[in-house]
Amino acid sequence: LPFLVMILVAIAMLRASALFRDLHGTPPVHCHDATTYASEVVCDERLLRIGDASHSLDPLSSSGIRSAMQSALHASIVINTILRRPQHAALARRFYSDAQRAAVDEHTRWTQSFYADSRYSAESFWQKRAGAPSQTESTSPSGDVTLAHGITIEDIPCIVGDFIETRRGVTGTPRPFVWTGGVEAAALLRPLEHRSMSADQLLGTWRGLVPAGRQQAIFNELIRGGVLTASPS
């Protein structure tokens, strides 16, 4: 009943608004459910869910079209792999499931952050949808750096050209990845697999892998993404 009252009030306000005064007649007002959801199974041997069939996002994120196009791009490569390299079919399905799950988790964090940062965040509507305030780690650590807890380097499925293949990549993050800033992440992090080192020492191992002007930016991004952690100096 309260929801119906809200709809009737909204219709009355639309009719009284000067913004719509020049329209001929009263345009119909429709109500659509915008509840977010995510399918538990996005692909199997005879199924591949794309776009809203896989999941829907919070309308306030303004990311639905981009997400749908990305899922379609991934799906086309997955289908190509399954048809032309059937021996990699299971790998391709794993890639698609992981990518869709990561997209849902990523957008959930984004939208919770949007709600938390709203100027109306004290109101109950926004509070119910907001997540905990994000904690941003320092991007200029003074102590030794090491791989964060739970971060591992292993073979993961990824897009290579028009196919899904395995490459050494980083797991333990919300979205596993193979490249960062156009550079193979595993090669950058390999020196930290068995010991910690200072930031300067780590950046020194990147010579020849990363242009000098981009080393600090990639390092900062790995800190912000929770891949690297710094010990107190």
C-alpha positions in Angstrom: 0.0 0.0 0.0 2.7 2.6 0.8 4.4 1.9 -2.6 1.1 2.4 -4.4 0.6 5.7 -2.5 4.1 6.8 -3.6 3.2 6.0 -7.3 -0.1 8.0 -7.1 1.7 11.0 -5.5 4.4 10.8 -8.3 1.7 10.8 -11.0 0.0 13.8 -9.4 3.3 15.7 -9.2 4.0 14.9 -12.9 0.6 16.3 -13.9 1.2 19.4 -11.9 4.7 20.0 -13.1 5.4 23.0 -15.4 8.0 20.8 -17.2 5.2 18.8 -18.9 2.7 21.6 -19.3 3.1 21.7 -23.1 2.5 18.0 -23.7 -0.8 17.0 -25.3 -2.7 14.8 -22.9 -1.3 13.0 -20.0 1.5 10.6 -20.9 1.1 7.1 -19.3 3.4 6.4 -16.3 4.9 3.0 -16.0 6.6 1.3 -13.1 9.4 -1.3 -13.7 11.1 -3.4 -11.2 14.8 -2.5 -11.0 15.9 -5.0 -8.4 19.4 -6.3 -9.0 20.0 -10.0 -9.4 22.6 -12.5 -10.5 22.1 -16.0 -11.9 23.8 -18.8 -10.0 24.7 -20.6 -13.2 25.8 -18.4 -16.1 27.1 -21.2 -18.3 27.3 -24.9 -18.7 27.7 -27.3 -21.6 24.5 -26.0 -23.4 24.0 -22.6 -21.8 25.7 -19.2 -21.9 23.9 -16.3 -20.3 24.7 -12.8 -21.7 23.7 -9.4 -20.5 20.7 -9.2 -18.3 20.2 -13.0 -18.6 23.4 -13.2 -16.5 22.9 -10.4 -14.1 21.4 -6.9 -13.8 23.1 -4.0 -12.1 21.9 -1.1 -10.0 20.5 1.5 -12.4 22.3 4.3 -10.5 25.7 2.8 -11.5 25.1 3.7 -15.2 27.1 0.7 -16.2 24.5 -1.7 -17.5 25.2 -1.2 -21.2 28.9 -1.4 -20.8 28.5 -4.6 -18.7 26.2 -6.2 -21.3 28.6 -5.4 -24.1 31.5 -6.8 -22.2 29.7 -10.0 -21.5 28.8 -10.3 -25.2 32.5 -9.8 -26.1 33.6 -12.5 -23.6 30.8 -14.8 -24.8 31.9 -14.6 -28.4 35.5 -15.5 -27.6 34.3 -18.3 -25.3 32.0 -19.7 -28.1 34.8 -19.4 -30.6 37.1 -21.4 -28.3 34.5 -24.1 -27.6 33.8 -24.6 -31.3 37.4 -24.4 -32.7 39.3 -25.8 -29.7 36.9 -28.2 -28.0 39.7 -29.5 -25.8 39.7 -26.1 -24.0 35.9 -26.0 -23.6 36.0 -26.4 -19.8 38.7 -23.8 -19.5 36.6 -21.3 -21.6 33.5 -22.0 -19.4 35.5 -21.4 -16.3 36.8 -18.1 -17.7 33.2 -16.9 -18.4 31.9 -18.0 -15.0 34.7 -16.3 -13.2 34.4 -13.1 -15.3 30.7 -12.8 -14.7 31.0 -13.4 -11.0 33.8 -10.9 -10.7 31.7 -8.3 -12.6 28.9 -8.7 -10.1 31.2 -8.4 -7.1 33.0 -5.4 -8.6 29.8 -3.5 -9.4 28.4 -4.3 -5.9 31.4 -2.6 -4.3 31.1 0.3 -6.7 27.5 1.0 -6.1 27.8 0.6 -2.4 30.5 3.2 -2.5 28.3 5.5 -4.6 25.5 5.2 -2.0 27.9 5.8 0.9 29.3 8.9 -0.8 25.9 10.4 -1.6 25.1 13.7 0.0 21.9 12.0 1.2 23.9 9.2 2.8 22.3 9.9 6.2 18.8 9.0 4.8 17.6 5.4 5.3 17.2 4.7 1.6 20.9 5.3 1.0 22.1 3.8 4.3 20.5 0.4 3.5 22.4 0.2 0.2 25.8 1.6 1.3 28.7 -0.5 2.1 31.4 0.1 4.7 33.7 3.0 3.9 36.6 1.9 1.8 40.0 1.9 3.3 42.7 3.3 1.0 46.1 2.0 1.6 49.1 4.4 1.3 50.7 4.4 -2.1 54.0 5.6 -0.7 55.1 2.8 1.8 58.3 3.4 3.6 58.9 -0.2 4.8 59.4 -3.4 2.9 56.7 -4.6 0.5 55.4 -8.1 0.0 52.5 -9.9 -1.6 49.3 -9.3 0.4 47.8 -12.2 2.3 45.9 -14.6 -0.1 47.6 -13.3 -3.3 49.1 -16.1 -5.4 50.6 -16.4 -8.9 49.2 -19.3 -10.9 47.9 -20.3 -14.3 44.5 -18.7 -14.9 42.3 -18.6 -18.0 42.4 -15.3 -20.0 41.7 -13.9 -23.4 44.6 -14.3 -25.8 43.6 -13.1 -29.3 40.4 -14.8 -30.3 40.7 -17.7 -27.8 40.7 -18.5 -24.1 44.1 -19.8 -23.0 46.0 -20.1 -19.7 48.7 -17.6 -18.6 50.5 -17.0 -15.4 48.4 -14.4 -13.5 47.4 -13.0 -10.1 44.6 -14.6 -8.0 43.3 -13.7 -4.6 41.8 -10.4 -5.9 38.2 -9.8 -6.6 39.0 -10.0 -10.3 42.0 -12.3 -11.2 44.3 -10.7 -13.8 47.2 -11.4 -16.1 48.3 -8.0 -17.2 48.5 -4.6 -15.4 49.3 -1.5 -17.3 50.0 -3.6 -20.4 52.7 -5.6 -18.6 52.6 -9.2 -17.5 51.8 -9.0 -13.7 53.4 -12.3 -12.8 56.8 -11.1 -14.1 56.5 -8.0 -11.9 55.5 -9.9 -8.8 57.8 -12.9 -9.1 60.6 -11.4 -7.1 58.2 -11.2 -4.1 57.1 -14.8 -4.1 59.6 -15.9 -1.6 60.8 -12.8 0.2 60.0 -9.1 0.9 62.0 -6.2 -0.3 62.0 -2.4 -0.3 59.9 -0.6 -2.9 63.1 0.7 -4.5 64.5 -2.8 -4.8 61.3 -4.1 -6.4 61.2 -1.2 -8.9 64.8 -2.0 -9.7 63.8 -5.5 -10.8 61.3 -4.0 -13.2 64.0 -2.3 -15.4 63.5 -3.6 -18.9 60.0 -4.7 -18.1 58.3 -1.4 -17.5 59.2 2.0 -18.9 60.7 4.2 -16.2 58.0 6.7 -16.4 55.3 4.1 -15.6 56.9 2.1 -12.8 55.6 4.2 -9.9 52.0 4.4 -11.3 51.9 0.6 -11.7 53.3 0.1 -8.2 50.8 2.5 -6.7 47.9 0.6 -8.5 49.1 -2.7 -7.1 49.1 -1.2 -3.6 45.6 0.3 -4.0 44.3 -3.0 -5.4 45.5 -4.9 -2.4 48.0 -7.0 -4.3 51.0 -5.5 -2.5 51.2 -4.7 1.2 53.8 -2.7 3.1 55.3 -3.5 6.5 56.0 -0.6 8.9 59.4 0.9 8.5 
